[in-house]
């Protein structure tokens, strides 16, 4: 894989992630049925539910991991790739790339949460959990950003515009 | 060229990854949580959520959860165990370089520590609507998460490359591969 291909693929993946981020937050990711009452939940709806149940710490963790981290990932990777080939803020870009790589995976919390809830929530009208289309978009954001961060190696930050095709 | 390795050894990585692999087998075969509402109980295993998402037609999510919570952790822990064992015993085991590469590729997809946090959050959410019992699987999931983080901290890629080079495994196997 050439460096130029890495850069263009990473740019395409980040753009995809940015576009999918909108439906992933607008559409419900899961529907919970409790005692016959059905309630579709978006990412922020799940956070609000935890907050309303007097669980601010857990709500904070889910809010950070499911809403803020994916947004920061898209913005940070976009910024890194935007400045690719220039010598501006190379040290800062390198640090940001390392942070994105380290914390990026925490945004998978919502997908795993859906999996655990779906595993035990199969009690019909008494209590059940089903996935909704928003989760597919959310999944798309995660995969796009994870692959982009993997494909765009930090060493590319230090290379000038004229050496990226090697 | 051989440079001094110092006090760093491969035994901690071998110990953590082997223990993690053992814990992963137990986590995958034991129920994680049991949810009960109005006297009806539903136990859940690691694989149950994946099966249920597949049944609902959400195969991309099922595939992602399977890779991140079962396949990648198993590949990562097994490959780290294999490479660490070979380096510790100075044995030129077959496919060493391939498995060293597998450990590198599997690491970012090994999200079992995130899964363990999601399990804790799901318990909080489920307690809002019914009763939840922690089962052995949940403890093993937390164990795998802890051991994975430990293995990631002590598995030094530079040190492994250095040892493989000293054993003559790096050049030969690279040559075989190309």
Interface residues (C-beta under 8 A of the other chain):
Chain A: X32 X34 X35 X46 X49 X50 X53 X55 X58 X61 X62 X65 X101 X105 X106 X108 X109 X110 X111 X112 X113 X114 X115 X116 X117 X118 X119 X120 X121 X122 X123 X126 X127 X130 X131 X135 X136 X139 X140 X142 X143 X146 X149 X150
Chain B: X32 X33 X34 X35 X37 X38 X40 X42 X43 X44 X45 X46 X48 X49 X50 X52 X53 X56 X58 X60 X61 X64 X65 X68 X69 X108 X109 X111 X114 X115 X117 X118 X119 X121 X122 X124 X125 X126 X128 X129 X130 X132
